[in-house]
């Protein structure tokens, strides 16, 4: 449905910020249902203000494409971190697992409690909590992302009856039964993720969707301390205390009434175990497990940040697409970078630019920019996205002053040679021409007087006398 790219948000006086840009694939950008889903994600994320949720900064509508501009987090998804740990024949440390899930639950609670601009509850339910949608940064903070299929009271796009949205292995039983869902389905999904972090393998498996659904609904769920991962690593029976077992199993109650009433309640219970790793410890673990991946990305990030200011690839977001804009998204060989579209520099009057680089997988930085999105007007798509970066609006040229007196000719100034400039020229100044003296009309007896009196006594000017 969408791909994620790395970008640079460029503003006036040298301002620049690295961002992540979610690009709706062109074939989906023409489908109203997918567009509505994409805009819903932007609008809902803009209403969630919490350090454990990846914030949305802006939405860009460019010709037939949509871009969601988000905060860039230098880190990895929880799914990739789990894979890296398995490759090193390691478990995720219990304290790290508890700390990460505490962050996730606090972020989910912020989403559940989000309100509209009028102060009414949005009733957001994420519905797709999974390791792929948790981003853990080297700053030691775990963040929830991807509210693309979230349920909310004010969504533009509505799930049709009988549709299932999300990953089957993390769906709550009532979600699979097509019953009404509330925030407790996110508590279930977070508990599944917690179980898998502690044990080191998937909780529900099946070689067919029907088998997987049956496992979620009916299979016995053992406490984490009872299970070895089955992949050669030692069991964690001595590492997972009973209090943590009980907490996870409560979150995995198939009866929604038996679960924690809110994500915050479960987070507080996790914090009370005394097993929560500090942010410093979480960040150090991320850096140690994903050393090679982060180093590669850091090098490419340095490349794109160093070349972003001089990138010639500019896209203009104007109300009418310029004929100078030629879409030419082409993958360059070897590095997975997209070649950007070009716009004549003479037409470019940047208000804000976003330099975008292709990302392979989850936010893998490419070596060069995908596009520089130059903004002169607000996006054509109406969304309520918060913009974290102030910009200077370009004022339109002032209209010429109309005067009844003849305009004085300007006195000639000293001649000077034109100064070459690589920047786009500013708007041309209006020139007021010397008004011509009106031709005098020959006197006419018909114009004395120059009006006639109507039946109601109102004087009506004679057209031929004007």
N, C-alpha and C positions, 0 to 999 in steps of 0.2 A: 504493500500500500504506500509506504513512504520509505525514504532513505535518509540517513543522517550524515551531515557534512560538518566539517570544521569551517569557521568563518572568522572574519575580522570586521568589527563594527567600527567604522571610521566617522569621526565628526569634525567639527571646526577646531581650529587652533591646535592641531596635532593630536586630538583625542583619538584613542584606539582601544578596542577591547576585543578579546577573543571570545567567540560565542559558538554554540552548536546550532546548526540550522537543519530543521527537519523539512524535507522537500517532498511534497505529495507527488507521486509519479504522474506524469502527464495523462496517461490513460484513465487514471482515477479522478484527475482534476476536472474532467468533463462529466463526471457522474454526480448529480446533485446530492445523492445520499452520502457519498464519500466526502464531498466538499463540506456538507453539514456536519459530519462527524469530525472532520479536521478542525472546523471553526469552533465546534463545541469544546474540543480539547483545549484550544487556545483560550476561549472565554472562561472555562472553568478553572484552568490553571492560574489565570490572572487574578482570580478571587481567593486563591490559597496563598497565604503569606506565612511561611514557616521554613526554618533552616533545613528541615528534613524533607522538603519537596523541591524538585528542580523548578525554578521559576520561569515563566514565559515573559520575554521582554517585548516582543513585537510580532506582528503578522504582516507579511509583505505579499501583495497581489501584483504579479508581474505578467502582463499579457494573459496567457491561459494557464499560469502556474501559481501555486500557493507555497509560501515558505513560512515556517514557524521558527522564530528566532528565540533561542533559549540560552540560559546560562551554561557556559562550558565548565565541566567538572573534570579535573585531571585525576583520573582513576579508572576503574574497571567495573563492569557489571558483576553482580554477585555470582552469576552463572559462570562467567569466565574465571573468576577467582577460585571457585570450587574446582573447575577443571585444572587450573594451574596447581592447586594443592594436591589433587589426585595424581597428577603427573610427577610430583615430587614425593609420592607415597606418604603423604601427610594428611592428617585430619585438620579441619578448621578448629582452632583452639576453642574450648567451651566459652571462655570469657569473651573472645572475639565474637562468637556466634550470638551470645546474649547481648553484647553491646550493640551489634549491628541491628538485631531485631528490635531492641528498645528504640533505636532511632526510627526504624521503619514504622513501628506502631505509633509513635508520637506524630510522625508525618501523616499517617492515615487518619489519626484523630483530627488533625487540623483540617484535612479535606472533608471529613464527615461533618465538621462544625462550620464549614464555610458558609458565608451569607452573601446575598446579592447586594447591589448598591443601595437597595431600599431597606436592607436589614432583614430580609426574609430568608429562612434557611433554604439552601440549595439541595439538601438531602443527597449529597454526592456519595456514591458507592463505587469504588474503583473497579471491582469485578475482574481484575486481571493481575492481582498481586502474585508475583513469581520472581525467581532469582534473576530472570532477564530484565525485569522492570525495577530493580534496585541497583542504584549506582553508588559505589563506595569510593570515596576520594582519598587521595594521599593526605588530605587534611584530617582524616579520621572521622569524617561525617558520612553517614549513609543517607541517601536521598531516594524518595519514591519518584518515579517518572511514568510517563505514558498513560494519560487519562483518556485515551482515544475511544475506549468503549465504556467509559464510566457511566453509571446511571445517575441522573439528576432530574430534579423537578422541572427544570427549564431548558432541557435539551431541544435543539432544533431537529435532531435525528432521533427517531424512536425505534426501539427494538421491536420487530414484528413478532406476533404470537408464534411460539414454536421455535424461535431462533435461540441458539446458544452462542454466547459471546465469551471468549476467554479460553484458557487452557484447561482441558478436561481434568488433568491430574491435580489441579489446584482449585477446582470448583467445589463448592459446598453441596451436600446432597440435595438441599432444597432448590439450589440453582439448577441442578440436573433434572429435577422433577418439574421444572417450569413454574415453581411457586413464586410468590412475591418474595423479594429479597430486600434485606436492609444491611446496615453496616456490619452485622455479625458474619456475613459471608466473607468479608475482608479479614475478620478475626480468624476464621477457619483457614483461609489461604495463608495467612501469616504463620499460623501454627504448623501447617504442612511444611513451609519453608524452614521453620525452626527445627522441626523433627529431622529433616534432611540434612541440615547443617550439623546437628549433633551426631547423627548416625553415619553420614557419609555416603548415602545412597538414596535413590528415589523411594518415596513411600508407596505410591500407587503405580503399578506397572501393568501393561497389557499390550499384546500384539495387535489388538483391534480396538477401535473406539468403544464397542459394546462391552468388551471385557474390561476395559479401563473404567467405564462408568459403573459396572457391576462391583468392581473393587472399591470404588469410592463409596458406594451406597451400602455394601454388605460385608466386605472383608474385615477381619479383626485387625485392629490397630494396636500393635504392641508398644509399650513404653520405650522411649529411646534407649534406656540403660539395659534393656533386655536383648538388644539387637547388635550383632556384629555386622560389619559392612560387607562381608563376603568377598572382599577383593584383596585379601592378604594382609590387611592392616589389623592390628589388635583391636579387640572389642573395647568399648569405653564404659564398661559396667562400673568401674571404680571412679570414673571421672564425672559422670552425670549424677548429681545428688537426687534423692527422692523428691525433694521440693520442686526441682526443675522438671522431673518426670510428671508430677501431678499438675504442674502449671500447663505443660504442653498438652497433656491429655484432656484437660478441661477445655482448652481451645479447640480440640478436635472432637468435641461432643457432637454426635450427629443430630441431637436435638438442639436447635438454636437456643432454647431457653436454658440449657446447661452450660453454655459458653459464657465468656466474659461479656458483659453488656456493652462494652465499648473497647476500642483499641487502647485508649488511655488507661483503662483499668488493668488490662493485661500488661502494658508497659510498666505501670507502677509496681505490679507484682514481680516483673522481671528485675526491676531496679532493687527491689527489697531482698533479692537473693544474695546480694553482695558479690555477684559474679560478673558484673558489668565492666568490661574493659574501658579504659580511658580513651579519649580521642587520640592521644599520642600513640597509645599501643595499637589501636586499630590502623592508624596511618602507617606506622612502622611495619605492621603485618602486610598491608597492601603493597608497600614498596618492596618488601622482601619476596613476596610470592610472585608479583608481576614485574620483576626487575627488568627483564629483557623487553617486554612489551612497552612499558612506560619509557624506557630509554629510547627506543626506536621512535615512539611518538614525540618525545621531547625534542629529538633532533629535527624531525619534520616540522614540528611546531615552530622551532626557531627559524627554520627556513622560510616558512610562510609569513611569520611576523616580520622578518627582515625584508621581504619583497613586497609586502602588501601595499606599502605606500607608493611604490612605483609601478604597480600592476597596470597595464594598459587596457585590461579587459573591463569594460564598463557597461552596465545595463542601465537604461533609463526607465523609470517608472513614471510615465506621463499618462495623462488621461487618454491620449490617442497614441498608439504605438508609432514610433518613427520608422520610416522606411529604411533608415540606416541600421536598424537593429536586425541582425540576422541570427536566428537560433542555429547553433552548430555544436550541440553537446556531443563531443566525441571523446571516447576513452583513449588516452595516450598509452602507448605500449609500455609495459614494464612497471609503472608506478601506480596505476589505478587512478590517475588524475584526470579530471574532466577538463577539456579545453573550453574556455569560456566564450560567450558571445561577445561581439564587438559593437561599439557605438562610436560614431564620429566624434572626436573630442570637441569639435566646434559646437555640437549640440549638447554637450555634457555640462550641466550646471549643478554639481552635486550638493544636495542638502545633507544627505547621509548616505554612506556607502557601506555595503557589507561584502567583504571579500570571502568567497566560499571555496573550500577545498574539499575534494571527495574524501569520504571516509569508508574504509573497508571494515565491515563488522560493526562493532560498537565504538564509534568515535575514534577511528584510526586516522591520524592526520596525514593528509596527502602532501606532496612536496610543493605544489603550486596552487593558485587560487582557481576556484570554479567560476566565480563571477563577482563583479563589484556592482552592487545594487544601489543605484543612485536615486535618491528620493527627493522629488521636488514637490509632490503633493501627497496627501494622506492616502493610504491604501484604498483601493476601490472597494474592498470587502469591508463591510461594517462589522467590527468586532469591538469588544470592550477590553482590549489587551492593555496592560500597564506597560509603559515604556520607561525604562530605568535611566535612559540617557537623554538629557535635554538637548534640543537642537535649535538652531537659529533659523527661523522662517525667512524665506526670501520675499521681500516686499515687492509688489508689482510696480512698474514705472508709473510715475505720477502723470495724470492727464495734462495736456497743454492748457495754459490759462487763456481764456477767451477775453479779449478786451475790445472795446469800441474805439479806442485810440490807436493810431498807427504805431506799429512796433518799431522801436529804434534798431537800427542795424548795429550789431556788436562791433566794437572797436577791434581791429586786428591785433593779435598778440604776437610775441616773438615766435618765429618759425623754429620747429624742433623736429628732429628725425624720429620716426616711430620706433618704439622700443619693442623688440621681439619678445614674445611671451608664449610659454607652452600652455598656459591656463586658458580656459574657455573665455571668450569675450563676454563682457556684461551686456545687458540689454541696451539697445540704441536709445539715446535720449530723444524725446519728442522735439521737433523743430516747429516753431510757430512762424508761418509765412506772413509777410506784410499784407494786411487785408486790402483788397481793392476798394476804391471809393465807389459807392453805389451810383449807378446812372440816374440822373434826374429825370423824373417823368414829366413829359410836356403837360402844361396845364390843360384841363378839359372842363368844359362847362358842366359835364355830367358829374364831375367830382366836386361840385360846389352846391351843397355840402357833400362830403364824402360818405354819407350814410343816408339810409332811409328809415322812416319810422313805421314800425309794424302796427297791426291792429290793436295790440295790447300796450302801445306807447313805448315799446322798447326800440332803441336805436340799433339798426343792423348795418354794419359796415358794408360798403359796396366793394365786391371782389376786384373789379377792374381798377379801383382807386388805391389798392394796397401796394 
